[in-house]
Amino acid sequence: MQRLHFMMKRDETIVMRAIAICFKPYLKPEEALIYCNLGRTQFSKKAEAFGIFKNANGYYKKEDLDSMLEGGESRVAKALKQMKT
């Protein structure tokens, strides 16, 4: 019986990682940059403006990143609305 050796090409590995990022609930900072398709500085400014920060383990919540990318209301704006009412 002959053994089959399967070696993935570098491009295939990159694509598989990119797809996996879409299904993870929490993203590492590097993954968040890829997911948002922003540079480090742009991401930092936008995340800060939306009140998105890393959790205690150093991960970003994907749900928060999704709301930022959709152009939804920031956490800060939501908190201000709640305080006014």
ChimeraX commands (.cxc) that place a marker at each C-alpha (Angstrom):
marker #1 position 0.00,0.00,0.00 radius 0.5
marker #1 position 1.42,3.31,-1.06 radius 0.5
marker #1 position 1.20,6.31,1.24 radius 0.5
marker #1 position 0.01,9.55,-0.21 radius 0.5
marker #1 position 1.78,12.66,0.95 radius 0.5
marker #1 position -0.27,15.79,0.83 radius 0.5
marker #1 position 1.59,19.04,1.05 radius 0.5
marker #1 position -0.32,22.25,0.95 radius 0.5
marker #1 position 1.04,25.13,-1.02 radius 0.5
marker #1 position 1.73,28.39,0.79 radius 0.5
marker #1 position -1.15,30.14,-1.00 radius 0.5
marker #1 position -3.57,27.41,0.06 radius 0.5
marker #1 position -2.50,27.77,3.67 radius 0.5
marker #1 position -3.02,31.53,3.56 radius 0.5
marker #1 position -6.50,31.13,2.08 radius 0.5
marker #1 position -7.45,28.54,4.70 radius 0.5
marker #1 position -6.31,30.86,7.50 radius 0.5
marker #1 position -8.26,33.77,6.00 radius 0.5
marker #1 position -11.41,31.65,5.85 radius 0.5
marker #1 position -10.88,30.47,9.44 radius 0.5
marker #1 position -10.70,34.09,10.62 radius 0.5
marker #1 position -14.28,34.62,9.41 radius 0.5
marker #1 position -15.60,31.97,11.81 radius 0.5
marker #1 position -13.67,32.88,14.96 radius 0.5
marker #1 position -15.58,34.85,17.62 radius 0.5
marker #1 position -12.39,36.53,18.90 radius 0.5
marker #1 position -9.46,37.72,16.81 radius 0.5
marker #1 position -5.82,38.36,17.59 radius 0.5
marker #1 position -4.64,41.89,16.74 radius 0.5
marker #1 position -2.95,40.71,13.52 radius 0.5
marker #1 position -6.08,38.81,12.49 radius 0.5
marker #1 position -8.22,41.87,13.23 radius 0.5
marker #1 position -6.06,43.94,10.86 radius 0.5
marker #1 position -6.55,41.38,8.11 radius 0.5
marker #1 position -10.27,41.01,8.83 radius 0.5
marker #1 position -10.85,44.78,8.69 radius 0.5
marker #1 position -8.48,45.27,5.76 radius 0.5
marker #1 position -6.90,48.28,7.47 radius 0.5
marker #1 position -3.35,49.27,8.29 radius 0.5
marker #1 position -2.23,49.29,11.91 radius 0.5
marker #1 position -2.61,53.06,12.36 radius 0.5
marker #1 position -5.98,53.25,10.60 radius 0.5
marker #1 position -7.28,50.32,12.62 radius 0.5
marker #1 position -6.10,51.83,15.92 radius 0.5
marker #1 position -7.76,55.18,15.21 radius 0.5
marker #1 position -11.04,53.66,14.06 radius 0.5
marker #1 position -11.18,51.14,16.93 radius 0.5
marker #1 position -10.53,53.88,19.48 radius 0.5
marker #1 position -13.21,56.09,17.94 radius 0.5
marker #1 position -15.71,53.23,18.22 radius 0.5
marker #1 position -14.64,52.32,21.75 radius 0.5
marker #1 position -13.30,48.90,20.73 radius 0.5
marker #1 position -10.45,47.57,22.81 radius 0.5
marker #1 position -8.74,44.23,23.36 radius 0.5
marker #1 position -10.09,42.04,26.14 radius 0.5
marker #1 position -7.95,40.85,29.05 radius 0.5
marker #1 position -6.55,38.03,26.89 radius 0.5
marker #1 position -5.48,40.42,24.12 radius 0.5
marker #1 position -8.23,39.57,21.62 radius 0.5
marker #1 position -10.80,41.71,19.81 radius 0.5
marker #1 position -14.43,40.63,19.78 radius 0.5
marker #1 position -15.42,40.01,16.16 radius 0.5
marker #1 position -18.97,41.21,16.79 radius 0.5
marker #1 position -17.58,44.63,17.79 radius 0.5
marker #1 position -15.40,44.75,14.68 radius 0.5
marker #1 position -18.43,43.91,12.53 radius 0.5
marker #1 position -20.40,46.84,13.94 radius 0.5
marker #1 position -17.42,49.12,13.32 radius 0.5
marker #1 position -17.15,47.95,9.71 radius 0.5
marker #1 position -20.88,48.39,9.15 radius 0.5
marker #1 position -20.57,52.01,10.21 radius 0.5
marker #1 position -22.94,51.47,13.10 radius 0.5
marker #1 position -23.12,53.51,16.25 radius 0.5
marker #1 position -20.03,53.49,18.43 radius 0.5
marker #1 position -20.10,52.18,21.99 radius 0.5
marker #1 position -19.40,55.69,23.24 radius 0.5
marker #1 position -22.40,57.13,21.37 radius 0.5
marker #1 position -24.65,54.32,22.63 radius 0.5
marker #1 position -23.52,54.92,26.22 radius 0.5
marker #1 position -24.21,58.66,25.89 radius 0.5
marker #1 position -27.72,57.98,24.59 radius 0.5
marker #1 position -28.42,55.67,27.53 radius 0.5
marker #1 position -27.18,58.26,30.00 radius 0.5
marker #1 position -29.44,60.94,28.52 radius 0.5
marker #1 position -32.56,58.81,28.85 radius 0.5
marker link #1:1,2 radius 0.2
marker link #1:2,3 radius 0.2
marker link #1:3,4 radius 0.2
marker link #1:4,5 radius 0.2
marker link #1:5,6 radius 0.2
marker link #1:6,7 radius 0.2
marker link #1:7,8 radius 0.2
marker link #1:8,9 radius 0.2
marker link #1:9,10 radius 0.2
marker link #1:10,11 radius 0.2
marker link #1:11,12 radius 0.2
marker link #1:12,13 radius 0.2
marker link #1:13,14 radius 0.2
marker link #1:14,15 radius 0.2
marker link #1:15,16 radius 0.2
marker link #1:16,17 radius 0.2
marker link #1:17,18 radius 0.2
marker link #1:18,19 radius 0.2
marker link #1:19,20 radius 0.2
marker link #1:20,21 radius 0.2
marker link #1:21,22 radius 0.2
marker link #1:22,23 radius 0.2
marker link #1:23,24 radius 0.2
marker link #1:24,25 radius 0.2
marker link #1:25,26 radius 0.2
marker link #1:26,27 radius 0.2
marker link #1:27,28 radius 0.2
marker link #1:28,29 radius 0.2
marker link #1:29,30 radius 0.2
marker link #1:30,31 radius 0.2
marker link #1:31,32 radius 0.2
marker link #1:32,33 radius 0.2
marker link #1:33,34 radius 0.2
marker link #1:34,35 radius 0.2
marker link #1:35,36 radius 0.2
marker link #1:36,37 radius 0.2
marker link #1:37,38 radius 0.2
marker link #1:38,39 radius 0.2
marker link #1:39,40 radius 0.2
marker link #1:40,41 radius 0.2
marker link #1:41,42 radius 0.2
marker link #1:42,43 radius 0.2
marker link #1:43,44 radius 0.2
marker link #1:44,45 radius 0.2
marker link #1:45,46 radius 0.2
marker link #1:46,47 radius 0.2
marker link #1:47,48 radius 0.2
marker link #1:48,49 radius 0.2
marker link #1:49,50 radius 0.2
marker link #1:50,51 radius 0.2
marker link #1:51,52 radius 0.2
marker link #1:52,53 radius 0.2
marker link #1:53,54 radius 0.2
marker link #1:54,55 radius 0.2
marker link #1:55,56 radius 0.2
marker link #1:56,57 radius 0.2
marker link #1:57,58 radius 0.2
marker link #1:58,59 radius 0.2
marker link #1:59,60 radius 0.2
marker link #1:60,61 radius 0.2
marker link #1:61,62 radius 0.2
marker link #1:62,63 radius 0.2
marker link #1:63,64 radius 0.2
marker link #1:64,65 radius 0.2
marker link #1:65,66 radius 0.2
marker link #1:66,67 radius 0.2
marker link #1:67,68 radius 0.2
marker link #1:68,69 radius 0.2
marker link #1:69,70 radius 0.2
marker link #1:70,71 radius 0.2
marker link #1:71,72 radius 0.2
marker link #1:72,73 radius 0.2
marker link #1:73,74 radius 0.2
marker link #1:74,75 radius 0.2
marker link #1:75,76 radius 0.2
marker link #1:76,77 radius 0.2
marker link #1:77,78 radius 0.2
marker link #1:78,79 radius 0.2
marker link #1:79,80 radius 0.2
marker link #1:80,81 radius 0.2
marker link #1:81,82 radius 0.2
marker link #1:82,83 radius 0.2
marker link #1:83,84 radius 0.2
marker link #1:84,85 radius 0.2
view
